[in-house]
């Protein structure tokens, strides 16, 4: 019979375990901050009161507590359970302070839970070194600043307000009926794997917290402190609240694959795949790169940190389109900082990105699932990136046609660059014909809006949000002529504006649909020049998705049998409508064209090709002694077909065209 030698699990009373002289607990460096809120404290106190009122034999289970013995010093390293144990300690501290003057016997029992037996000046629980003194000042009632704020202070204050001396026996009785499973790890146990598998009763860890644990968990306490100070804390400082987004965008940049932010810790899973082993030597090398890109990410979040004025302005422009651009921008900016490319190539890349995003917004195309493919292309060469961007950037003709009648997206940004305004946020976007004209509005000073025919009014309204009817105007001037007729705006606002393009409107004889159309034509020429598409003969085909960017879906969603319109396979047109059929055809083709890659992929992943039909289900025979199992779900099939195409080195030559059903399901 096998015996587990690396994991010891024992059911125990929580207070009994905490009060034992040998239970001295250290929270390791990699643990997240304490963040239980008042709601969690209310629930704990309610549970304690409820079990206190039950018969003697009743207990309340708080989950499992995972710890490991520290090699030096003999303390317990708390791997999972920090949030619960800290909150229980704060409740016990509040109870201790409530009874210490009235019930010395109970106070002594409570003190044995809170204070180390070998050093009464230290608490039995020692949190992360960054906030250990703060915690101990609360538990030992040594706070000097009564007005300070922390989770420790807030939760202790809540318990102190709820726990009074007359109820102390009941609360103490309930606390003594709490129990947990104490899991102690041996020296050879995989702490990270066990930690991830636990169904903790506390708040679930976020991806960046799991990454933090994964990076530091295998190190000694001294090594943890060194890596934390040298690498992790700078990463946190540079990225702030966006640290989770940083890790996702960093992994997209490095892998060239989309990384899902939601679901079952997709970012953390991608991180582990990218960094399967992290010994100290390699960790320091990798962490130096993470820190470098975290600094870059901080500059993208706040371009004012960039010293070069030209690059700073370009980064501000890129931020118009949100953080979706960041993986590609980080890649180019990182190469620029290391001297691998010059400023000209960095600016060129940033301009391409802006042109691609803006042109797609103009024609109403989505911008999701694009950046990963561009990161892959850039990793090949500048020329490959240029071709990839050209392929998904709408043409001049398509953009010009839409600008004539379509609403202008990102109007302040567009007008600012066309009209030469350094800070468009300091101006209002002025609609020359108001979106909703008043009855007395006039474009020439003679004919009023109420005299326009219905068709004329509709034509003016339709052109109101277009490029030709918009300009930038100082807020004070904009307020002065809000809703005014065009001649009044010319005299009282446009002629006084510091924006040259706006002042030019003062010379227009009248403002009507013909004037709007003419101005749109002039500004469209500027638009396609400023946001130029790479001058390559690539087709403007944004309907095709590289197979590596195809969506992975669990199960078989409704409509899966019409997911694709077709598939392009190395120049061939395949009438394939769903993932299952594509999976079958890709593996059959791999078996014919590149059998070593098909067998290599299957051997490393334990399928989907097998020597025999070893179980019941849907199979397809490739050859004698080679059978393809077809009973997988959609997610597995997509992953497998992507994998075998990468194994063969032809994934970049395969595209899927999503059907309407496939796009919305």
C-alpha positions as CSV (number, residue, x, y, z in Angstrom):
1,X,0.0,0.0,0.0
2,X,1.4,3.4,-1.0
3,X,2.1,5.9,1.8
4,X,2.0,9.7,1.4
5,X,5.3,11.0,2.8
6,X,5.2,14.6,1.6
7,X,1.8,15.7,2.8
8,X,0.3,15.3,6.3
9,X,-3.3,16.3,6.8
10,X,-5.0,16.4,10.3
11,X,-8.4,17.6,11.4
12,X,-7.8,19.9,14.4
13,X,-9.5,22.6,16.4
14,X,-8.3,26.0,15.0
15,X,-7.8,27.7,18.4
16,X,-6.1,24.6,19.8
17,X,-3.8,24.6,16.8
18,X,-3.0,28.3,17.1
19,X,-2.4,28.2,20.9
20,X,0.1,25.3,20.7
21,X,3.6,26.6,21.7
22,X,5.0,25.1,18.4
23,X,2.6,27.0,16.2
24,X,4.4,30.2,15.2
25,X,3.4,31.3,11.7
26,X,5.2,33.4,9.1
27,X,3.3,34.7,6.0
28,X,5.8,34.4,3.1
29,X,6.8,37.2,0.8
30,X,4.8,36.0,-2.2
31,X,1.4,36.2,-0.4
32,X,-1.0,38.9,-1.4
33,X,-2.0,41.6,1.0
34,X,-4.6,41.1,3.6
35,X,-7.9,42.2,2.1
36,X,-10.9,40.8,3.9
37,X,-13.6,43.4,4.2
38,X,-16.3,44.1,6.8
39,X,-18.7,41.7,5.1
40,X,-16.3,38.8,5.6
41,X,-15.8,39.8,9.2
42,X,-19.6,39.9,9.7
43,X,-19.9,36.4,8.3
44,X,-17.1,35.0,10.5
45,X,-18.6,36.6,13.6
46,X,-22.1,35.3,12.7
47,X,-20.7,31.8,12.3
48,X,-18.9,32.0,15.6
49,X,-22.1,33.0,17.4
50,X,-24.1,30.4,15.7
51,X,-21.9,27.5,16.6
52,X,-21.5,28.8,20.1
53,X,-25.3,28.3,20.6
54,X,-25.3,24.7,19.3
55,X,-24.9,21.6,21.4
56,X,-21.4,20.8,22.8
57,X,-20.5,18.4,20.0
58,X,-21.1,20.8,17.1
59,X,-18.2,22.3,15.2
60,X,-17.8,24.8,12.4
61,X,-15.4,23.9,9.6
62,X,-13.4,26.8,8.1
63,X,-11.6,24.8,5.4
64,X,-8.0,23.8,5.0
65,X,-4.9,25.6,6.1
66,X,-1.8,24.8,4.1
67,X,1.7,25.3,5.7
68,X,5.2,24.0,5.5
69,X,8.0,24.0,8.0
70,X,10.7,26.6,7.6
71,X,14.1,25.1,7.3
72,X,15.7,27.6,9.5
73,X,14.0,28.7,12.8
74,X,11.2,26.0,12.9
75,X,8.3,28.4,12.2
76,X,5.4,27.4,9.9
77,X,5.3,29.0,6.4
78,X,1.6,29.8,5.8
79,X,0.9,28.9,2.1
80,X,-2.9,29.1,2.1
81,X,-5.2,30.4,4.8
82,X,-3.6,33.8,5.5
83,X,-6.9,35.7,5.1
84,X,-8.9,33.5,7.4
85,X,-6.2,33.1,10.1
86,X,-5.5,36.9,10.1
87,X,-9.2,37.7,10.5
88,X,-9.6,35.1,13.3
89,X,-6.6,36.7,15.1
90,X,-8.1,40.1,14.8
91,X,-11.3,38.8,16.4
92,X,-9.4,37.2,19.2
93,X,-7.4,40.4,19.7
94,X,-10.6,42.4,20.0
95,X,-12.0,39.8,22.5
96,X,-8.8,39.9,24.5
97,X,-8.9,43.7,24.8
98,X,-12.5,43.6,25.8
99,X,-11.9,41.2,28.8
100,X,-8.4,41.8,29.9
101,X,-9.5,44.2,32.7
102,X,-12.5,42.0,33.8
103,X,-11.6,38.4,33.2
104,X,-7.8,37.7,33.7
105,X,-8.2,33.9,33.2
106,X,-9.9,34.3,29.8
107,X,-7.4,37.0,28.8
108,X,-4.5,34.7,29.6
109,X,-6.1,31.9,27.4
110,X,-6.6,34.4,24.5
111,X,-3.0,35.8,24.9
112,X,-1.6,32.2,24.4
113,X,-3.3,32.3,20.9
114,X,-2.0,35.8,20.0
115,X,1.6,35.9,21.5
116,X,4.6,33.7,21.0
117,X,5.5,31.6,24.0
118,X,9.2,32.3,23.4
119,X,8.9,36.0,22.9
120,X,5.9,37.9,24.4
121,X,6.8,41.0,22.4
122,X,6.0,39.2,19.1
123,X,2.7,37.9,17.7
124,X,2.3,34.2,16.8
125,X,1.3,35.3,13.3
126,X,3.9,37.3,11.5
127,X,2.4,38.8,8.3
128,X,4.4,39.9,5.2
129,X,7.3,42.0,6.3
130,X,5.9,45.1,4.6
131,X,3.0,45.4,7.0
132,X,4.0,43.1,9.9
133,X,4.6,46.1,12.3
134,X,1.2,47.5,11.4
135,X,-0.5,44.2,12.2
136,X,1.3,43.7,15.4
137,X,0.6,47.2,16.6
138,X,-3.2,46.4,16.3
139,X,-3.0,43.0,17.9
140,X,-0.8,44.2,20.8
141,X,-2.7,47.4,21.1
142,X,0.3,49.7,20.5
143,X,-1.2,52.0,17.9
144,X,0.1,55.5,18.1
145,X,-2.0,57.1,15.4
146,X,-5.7,56.7,16.2
147,X,-6.7,58.2,12.8
148,X,-4.7,55.9,10.5
149,X,-6.5,53.5,8.1
150,X,-5.7,49.9,7.1
151,X,-7.7,46.7,6.7
152,X,-6.2,45.5,10.0
153,X,-7.5,48.7,11.8
154,X,-10.9,48.6,10.1
155,X,-11.6,45.0,10.8
156,X,-10.3,45.2,14.3
157,X,-12.5,48.2,15.0
158,X,-15.5,46.4,13.6
159,X,-14.9,43.4,16.0
160,X,-14.2,45.7,18.9
161,X,-17.5,47.5,18.3
162,X,-19.4,44.1,18.2
163,X,-17.7,42.2,21.0
164,X,-18.4,43.3,24.5
165,X,-17.3,41.8,27.8
166,X,-20.8,40.4,28.7
167,X,-20.8,38.4,25.5
168,X,-17.2,37.3,25.7
169,X,-17.9,33.7,27.0
170,X,-20.2,33.0,24.1
171,X,-17.7,34.3,21.5
172,X,-14.9,32.4,23.1
173,X,-17.0,29.2,23.2
174,X,-17.7,29.7,19.5
175,X,-14.1,30.3,18.6
176,X,-13.1,27.1,20.3
177,X,-15.5,25.2,18.1
178,X,-13.9,26.3,14.9
179,X,-12.0,23.5,13.2
180,X,-9.9,23.1,10.0
181,X,-7.8,20.5,8.2
182,X,-4.2,21.3,8.8
183,X,-2.1,20.3,5.8
184,X,1.6,20.3,6.4
185,X,4.0,19.8,3.5
186,X,7.2,17.8,3.6
187,X,10.4,18.9,1.9
188,X,9.7,17.2,-1.4
189,X,6.1,18.3,-1.8
190,X,5.0,20.5,-4.7
191,X,3.6,23.4,-2.7
192,X,2.4,25.3,-5.8
193,X,0.5,22.3,-7.2
194,X,-1.2,21.6,-3.9
195,X,-1.9,25.3,-3.3
196,X,-3.7,25.6,-6.7
197,X,-5.7,22.4,-6.1
198,X,-7.2,23.6,-2.8
199,X,-10.8,24.8,-2.8
200,X,-10.1,27.7,-0.5
201,X,-13.0,29.3,1.4
202,X,-11.3,32.7,1.1
203,X,-11.4,35.1,-1.8
204,X,-10.1,33.5,-5.0
205,X,-6.6,34.6,-6.1
206,X,-6.3,36.7,-9.2
207,X,-4.0,35.8,-12.0
208,X,-1.2,38.1,-11.0
209,X,-1.3,36.8,-7.4
210,X,-1.0,33.3,-8.7
211,X,2.0,34.3,-10.8
212,X,3.5,36.0,-7.7
213,X,3.1,32.8,-5.7
214,X,4.5,30.7,-8.6
215,X,7.6,32.8,-9.0
216,X,8.5,32.9,-5.3
217,X,7.1,29.7,-3.7
218,X,10.1,27.5,-4.4
219,X,12.7,29.9,-3.0
220,X,14.1,30.2,0.5
221,X,12.8,33.1,2.6
222,X,16.0,35.1,2.1
223,X,15.8,34.5,-1.7
224,X,12.1,35.5,-1.7
225,X,13.0,38.8,0.0
226,X,15.8,39.5,-2.5
227,X,13.6,38.7,-5.6
228,X,10.7,40.6,-4.1
229,X,12.7,43.8,-3.5
230,X,14.8,43.7,-6.7
231,X,12.1,42.6,-9.2
232,X,8.5,42.2,-8.0
233,X,8.0,45.4,-6.1
234,X,9.4,47.5,-9.1
235,X,6.9,45.6,-11.3
236,X,4.1,46.5,-9.0
237,X,5.2,50.2,-8.8
238,X,5.4,50.6,-12.5
239,X,2.1,48.9,-13.3
240,X,-0.1,49.8,-10.3
241,X,-3.7,48.6,-10.5
242,X,-3.0,47.5,-14.1
243,X,-0.6,44.7,-13.1
244,X,-3.1,42.0,-14.2
245,X,-3.4,43.6,-17.6
246,X,0.4,44.0,-17.8
247,X,0.9,40.2,-17.5
248,X,-1.7,39.4,-20.1
249,X,-0.3,41.9,-22.6
250,X,3.3,40.8,-21.9
251,X,2.3,37.2,-22.6
252,X,0.5,38.1,-25.8
253,X,3.6,40.0,-26.9
254,X,5.9,37.1,-26.1
255,X,3.8,34.2,-27.3
256,X,2.1,35.8,-30.2
257,X,-1.1,34.1,-29.1
258,X,-4.3,35.6,-27.6
259,X,-4.5,35.2,-23.8
260,X,-8.0,35.1,-22.3
261,X,-8.3,37.4,-19.2
262,X,-11.3,35.5,-17.9
263,X,-12.1,31.9,-17.2
264,X,-10.0,29.5,-15.4
265,X,-6.9,31.7,-14.8
266,X,-6.0,31.9,-18.4
267,X,-3.2,34.4,-17.9
268,X,-1.6,32.4,-15.1
269,X,-1.9,29.2,-17.2
270,X,-0.2,31.0,-20.1
271,X,2.6,32.2,-17.8
272,X,3.3,28.7,-16.5
273,X,3.4,27.4,-20.1
274,X,5.9,30.1,-21.0
275,X,8.0,29.6,-17.8
276,X,7.7,25.9,-16.9
277,X,10.7,26.0,-14.6
278,X,12.0,28.8,-12.5
279,X,15.2,28.0,-10.7
280,X,16.9,31.0,-9.1
281,X,19.5,31.6,-11.9
282,X,16.9,31.6,-14.7
283,X,14.4,33.5,-12.5
284,X,16.7,36.4,-12.1
285,X,17.4,36.6,-15.8
286,X,13.7,36.4,-16.7
287,X,12.6,38.7,-13.9
288,X,15.0,41.4,-15.2
289,X,13.1,41.3,-18.5
290,X,9.7,41.4,-16.7
291,X,10.9,44.5,-14.8
292,X,12.0,46.2,-18.0
293,X,8.7,45.6,-19.7
294,X,6.8,46.7,-16.6
295,X,8.6,50.0,-16.7
296,X,7.7,50.3,-20.4
297,X,4.1,49.4,-19.5
298,X,4.1,52.2,-16.9
299,X,5.2,54.7,-19.6
300,X,2.5,53.5,-21.9
301,X,0.0,54.1,-19.1
302,X,1.4,57.6,-18.5
303,X,3.3,58.8,-21.5
304,X,4.5,61.9,-19.6
305,X,7.2,59.7,-18.2
306,X,8.8,59.5,-21.7
307,X,11.6,62.0,-22.1
308,X,11.6,62.2,-25.9
309,X,8.8,64.7,-27.0
310,X,8.2,63.0,-30.3
311,X,7.8,59.6,-28.9
312,X,5.7,60.9,-26.0
313,X,3.2,62.5,-28.4
314,X,3.0,59.3,-30.4
315,X,2.3,57.3,-27.2
316,X,-0.5,59.7,-26.3
317,X,-2.0,59.2,-29.8
318,X,-1.8,55.4,-29.4
319,X,-3.7,55.6,-26.1
320,X,-6.7,57.0,-28.0
321,X,-7.4,53.3,-28.9
322,X,-7.0,51.9,-25.4
323,X,-4.7,49.3,-24.1
324,X,-5.5,46.7,-26.8
325,X,-2.5,48.1,-28.7
326,X,0.0,47.6,-25.8
327,X,1.5,44.2,-26.7
328,X,2.7,45.4,-30.1
329,X,3.7,48.8,-28.8
330,X,5.7,47.2,-25.9
331,X,7.5,45.0,-28.4
332,X,8.6,47.9,-30.6
333,X,9.3,50.2,-27.7
334,X,11.4,47.6,-25.9
335,X,13.6,47.1,-29.1
336,X,14.0,50.9,-29.3
337,X,15.2,51.2,-25.8
338,X,17.7,48.4,-26.3
339,X,19.0,50.0,-29.5
340,X,17.8,47.2,-31.8
341,X,15.7,49.7,-33.8
342,X,15.9,53.4,-34.3
343,X,13.4,56.1,-33.5
344,X,12.2,56.2,-37.1
345,X,11.1,52.5,-37.1
346,X,9.4,52.9,-33.7
347,X,7.5,55.9,-34.9
348,X,6.6,54.1,-38.1
349,X,5.2,51.2,-36.1
350,X,3.2,53.5,-33.9
351,X,1.8,55.3,-36.9
352,X,0.8,51.9,-38.6
353,X,-1.0,50.9,-35.4
354,X,-3.0,54.1,-35.3
355,X,-3.9,53.9,-38.9
356,X,-5.0,50.3,-38.6
357,X,-7.2,50.9,-35.6
358,X,-8.6,54.2,-36.8
359,X,-9.4,53.0,-40.3
360,X,-11.1,49.9,-38.9
361,X,-13.2,52.1,-36.6
362,X,-14.2,54.3,-39.5
363,X,-15.5,51.4,-41.6
364,X,-17.1,49.7,-38.5
365,X,-14.8,46.7,-38.3
366,X,-13.9,45.2,-34.9
367,X,-10.3,45.4,-33.6
368,X,-10.2,42.3,-31.4
369,X,-8.1,39.3,-32.1
370,X,-5.6,41.4,-34.1
371,X,-2.6,42.3,-32.0
372,X,-1.4,38.7,-31.3
373,X,-1.0,38.1,-35.1
374,X,0.9,41.4,-35.4
375,X,3.2,40.4,-32.6
376,X,3.9,37.2,-34.4
377,X,4.6,39.0,-37.6
378,X,6.9,41.6,-35.9
379,X,8.9,38.7,-34.4
380,X,9.7,37.7,-38.0
381,X,10.7,41.0,-39.4
382,X,9.7,44.6,-40.0
383,X,8.6,43.6,-43.5
384,X,6.3,40.8,-42.2
385,X,4.7,43.3,-39.8
386,X,4.2,45.8,-42.6
387,X,2.5,43.1,-44.7
388,X,0.3,41.9,-41.8
389,X,-0.9,45.4,-41.0
390,X,-1.6,46.2,-44.7
391,X,-3.7,43.1,-44.9
392,X,-6.1,44.2,-42.1
393,X,-6.0,48.0,-42.8
394,X,-9.0,49.2,-44.9
395,X,-8.0,50.8,-48.2
396,X,-8.1,54.6,-49.0
397,X,-11.1,54.0,-51.3
398,X,-13.1,52.2,-48.6
399,X,-12.3,54.8,-45.9
400,X,-13.0,57.7,-48.2
401,X,-16.4,56.3,-49.1
402,X,-17.4,55.9,-45.4
403,X,-16.1,59.3,-44.3
404,X,-18.4,61.0,-46.7
405,X,-21.5,59.9,-44.9
406,X,-20.4,58.1,-41.7
407,X,-20.0,59.4,-38.2
408,X,-16.4,60.3,-37.4
409,X,-14.9,58.1,-34.6
410,X,-12.4,59.6,-32.1
411,X,-13.3,63.0,-33.4
412,X,-11.1,65.1,-31.1
413,X,-8.0,63.0,-31.9
414,X,-8.7,63.1,-35.6
415,X,-9.3,66.8,-35.8
416,X,-6.4,67.5,-33.5
417,X,-3.9,65.8,-35.8
418,X,-5.4,67.2,-39.0
419,X,-5.8,70.7,-37.7
420,X,-2.4,70.8,-36.0
421,X,-3.7,71.1,-32.4
422,X,-1.2,69.9,-29.8
423,X,-3.7,69.2,-27.1
424,X,-7.2,68.6,-28.5
425,X,-8.6,67.8,-25.0
426,X,-8.4,71.5,-24.3
427,X,-11.0,72.2,-27.1
428,X,-14.6,71.3,-27.8
429,X,-15.6,69.3,-30.9
430,X,-17.8,71.9,-32.6
431,X,-20.6,70.7,-34.8
432,X,-21.0,73.5,-37.4
433,X,-24.6,72.4,-38.3
434,X,-25.9,71.5,-34.8
435,X,-27.0,67.9,-34.3
436,X,-30.5,69.2,-33.5
437,X,-30.9,72.7,-35.1
438,X,-33.4,75.2,-33.6
439,X,-36.1,76.5,-35.8
440,X,-34.3,79.8,-36.3
441,X,-30.9,78.2,-37.2
442,X,-29.7,79.4,-40.6
443,X,-26.7,78.5,-42.8
444,X,-26.7,81.7,-44.7
445,X,-28.4,84.3,-42.5
446,X,-31.6,84.4,-44.7
447,X,-33.3,81.1,-44.8
448,X,-34.4,79.6,-41.4
449,X,-34.3,75.9,-40.5
450,X,-38.1,75.8,-40.2
451,X,-38.3,76.8,-43.8
452,X,-36.2,73.8,-44.9
453,X,-38.1,70.9,-46.6
454,X,-38.1,67.6,-44.7
455,X,-35.6,66.1,-47.2
456,X,-33.3,69.1,-46.7
457,X,-33.5,68.8,-42.9
458,X,-32.8,65.0,-43.1
459,X,-29.8,65.6,-45.4
460,X,-28.3,68.2,-42.9
461,X,-28.9,65.9,-39.9
462,X,-27.2,63.0,-41.7
463,X,-24.1,65.0,-42.4
464,X,-23.9,66.7,-39.0
465,X,-21.6,64.0,-37.4
466,X,-19.3,63.7,-40.5
467,X,-15.7,64.9,-40.8
468,X,-16.6,67.9,-42.9
469,X,-19.1,69.4,-40.4
470,X,-16.7,69.1,-37.4
471,X,-13.9,71.3,-36.1
472,X,-12.2,72.2,-32.8
473,X,-13.2,75.3,-30.9
474,X,-12.2,76.9,-27.6
475,X,-14.8,76.1,-24.9
476,X,-15.5,79.7,-24.1
477,X,-16.2,80.5,-27.7
478,X,-18.2,77.3,-28.1
479,X,-20.5,78.2,-25.2
480,X,-21.0,81.7,-26.6
481,X,-22.4,80.4,-29.9
482,X,-24.0,77.2,-28.9
483,X,-26.9,76.5,-31.3
484,X,-26.4,79.8,-33.1
485,X,-26.8,80.4,-36.8
486,X,-23.8,79.9,-39.0
487,X,-23.2,83.6,-39.7
488,X,-23.3,84.4,-36.0
489,X,-20.8,81.6,-35.3
490,X,-18.5,83.0,-38.0
491,X,-18.5,86.5,-36.5
492,X,-18.5,85.7,-32.8
493,X,-16.4,82.5,-32.6
494,X,-14.7,81.1,-35.7
495,X,-13.0,84.3,-36.6
496,X,-11.6,84.5,-33.0
497,X,-10.3,81.0,-32.7
498,X,-6.6,80.1,-32.4
499,X,-7.2,77.0,-34.6
500,X,-6.4,77.9,-38.2
501,X,-8.8,75.4,-39.7
502,X,-11.6,76.9,-37.6
503,X,-10.7,80.5,-38.5
504,X,-10.9,79.5,-42.2
505,X,-14.7,78.8,-41.7
506,X,-15.1,82.6,-41.2
507,X,-14.5,83.0,-44.9
508,X,-17.2,80.6,-46.1
509,X,-20.1,82.2,-47.8
510,X,-22.7,79.9,-46.4
511,X,-23.0,76.5,-44.8
512,X,-25.1,73.8,-46.4
513,X,-24.8,70.1,-47.5
514,X,-22.6,71.1,-50.5
515,X,-20.2,73.0,-48.2
516,X,-20.0,70.0,-45.8
517,X,-19.3,67.6,-48.7
518,X,-16.6,69.8,-50.1
519,X,-14.9,70.2,-46.8
520,X,-15.2,66.4,-46.2
521,X,-13.4,65.8,-49.5
522,X,-10.6,68.2,-48.6
523,X,-10.1,66.8,-45.1
524,X,-10.4,63.2,-46.3
525,X,-7.3,63.8,-48.4
526,X,-5.5,64.9,-45.2
527,X,-7.0,61.9,-43.3
528,X,-5.6,59.2,-45.7
529,X,-2.2,61.0,-45.7
530,X,-1.9,61.3,-41.9
531,X,-3.1,57.8,-41.2
532,X,-1.5,56.2,-44.2
533,X,-1.9,52.5,-45.0
534,X,1.4,50.7,-45.7
535,X,2.0,51.1,-49.4
536,X,1.9,47.4,-50.3
537,X,-0.2,45.4,-52.8
538,X,-1.7,43.3,-50.0
539,X,-5.4,42.8,-50.3
540,X,-7.6,44.6,-47.8
541,X,-9.1,41.4,-46.4
542,X,-10.2,41.7,-42.8
543,X,-12.7,38.9,-43.0
544,X,-10.1,36.2,-42.6
545,X,-8.8,35.2,-39.2
546,X,-5.4,33.4,-38.9
547,X,-6.1,29.9,-37.5
548,X,-3.9,30.6,-34.5
549,X,-6.2,33.5,-33.5
550,X,-9.4,31.4,-33.9
551,X,-11.6,31.3,-30.8
552,X,-11.4,28.3,-28.5
553,X,-14.8,27.4,-27.1
554,X,-15.6,24.7,-24.5
555,X,-18.2,22.2,-25.4
556,X,-20.3,22.7,-28.6
557,X,-22.1,26.0,-28.5
558,X,-25.4,26.5,-30.2
559,X,-24.8,27.1,-33.9
560,X,-21.3,25.4,-33.9
561,X,-22.2,23.5,-37.1
562,X,-22.2,26.8,-39.0
563,X,-19.2,28.4,-37.3
564,X,-17.2,29.0,-40.5
565,X,-18.1,30.2,-44.0
566,X,-15.0,28.6,-45.3
567,X,-11.3,27.9,-44.6
568,X,-8.2,28.9,-46.6
569,X,-5.5,26.3,-46.3
570,X,-2.3,27.3,-48.0
571,X,-4.1,28.8,-50.9
572,X,-6.8,26.1,-51.1
573,X,-10.4,27.0,-50.5
574,X,-12.1,24.5,-48.1
575,X,-15.9,24.4,-47.6
576,X,-15.5,23.5,-43.9
577,X,-18.3,24.8,-41.6
578,X,-17.3,23.7,-38.1
579,X,-14.3,22.9,-35.8
580,X,-15.0,19.2,-35.8
581,X,-14.7,18.9,-39.6
582,X,-11.7,21.2,-39.6
583,X,-10.0,19.1,-37.0
584,X,-10.5,16.0,-39.1
585,X,-9.4,17.5,-42.3
586,X,-6.3,19.1,-40.8
587,X,-5.1,15.9,-39.2
588,X,-5.8,13.8,-42.3
589,X,-3.8,16.4,-44.4
590,X,-1.0,16.3,-41.8
591,X,-1.0,12.5,-42.0
592,X,-0.5,12.8,-45.8
593,X,1.8,15.8,-46.1
594,X,3.9,15.7,-42.9
595,X,3.4,12.5,-41.0
596,X,6.4,13.0,-38.7
597,X,4.9,16.2,-37.3
598,X,1.5,14.6,-36.8
599,X,3.0,11.7,-34.9
600,X,5.4,13.9,-33.0
601,X,2.5,16.2,-31.8
602,X,0.3,13.3,-30.9
603,X,3.1,11.5,-29.0
604,X,3.9,14.6,-26.9
605,X,0.2,15.3,-26.1
606,X,-1.1,11.8,-25.6
607,X,-3.3,12.0,-28.7
608,X,-5.4,12.4,-30.8
609,X,-3.8,9.7,-33.0
610,X,-3.7,6.2,-31.4
611,X,-2.4,2.8,-32.5
612,X,-5.8,1.2,-31.9
613,X,-9.4,2.1,-31.1
614,X,-8.9,1.5,-27.4
615,X,-12.4,2.6,-26.2
616,X,-15.8,3.1,-27.5
617,X,-16.6,6.3,-29.4
618,X,-16.3,8.0,-32.7
619,X,-13.1,7.2,-34.5
620,X,-11.7,7.9,-38.0
621,X,-9.0,5.6,-39.4
622,X,-6.1,7.3,-41.1
623,X,-4.2,4.1,-42.0
624,X,-3.6,0.6,-40.6
625,X,-2.5,1.1,-37.0
626,X,-3.4,4.9,-37.0
627,X,-6.8,6.0,-35.7
628,X,-8.0,9.6,-35.1
629,X,-10.3,9.9,-32.1
630,X,-13.2,12.3,-32.9
631,X,-15.0,12.5,-29.6
632,X,-13.2,15.6,-28.2
633,X,-14.9,18.9,-27.4
634,X,-14.5,22.0,-29.5
635,X,-11.8,23.5,-27.3
636,X,-9.6,20.4,-27.5
637,X,-10.0,20.1,-31.2
638,X,-9.1,23.7,-31.9
639,X,-6.1,23.5,-29.7
640,X,-4.9,20.3,-31.3
641,X,-5.3,21.4,-34.9
642,X,-3.5,24.7,-34.1
643,X,-0.7,22.6,-32.4
644,X,-0.2,20.2,-35.3
645,X,-0.1,23.2,-37.8
646,X,2.5,24.9,-35.7
647,X,4.4,21.6,-35.5
648,X,4.5,21.5,-39.3
649,X,5.4,25.1,-39.6
650,X,2.5,26.1,-41.8
651,X,0.1,27.7,-39.2
652,X,0.7,31.2,-40.7
653,X,-0.8,29.9,-44.1
654,X,-4.1,28.8,-42.7
655,X,-7.1,31.1,-42.2
656,X,-10.7,30.7,-41.2
657,X,-13.6,32.9,-42.3
658,X,-16.2,33.1,-39.5
659,X,-19.8,33.0,-40.5
660,X,-22.3,35.4,-39.0
661,X,-23.3,32.7,-36.5
662,X,-19.7,32.0,-35.7
663,X,-19.0,35.7,-34.9
664,X,-21.9,36.1,-32.5
665,X,-22.0,32.8,-30.7
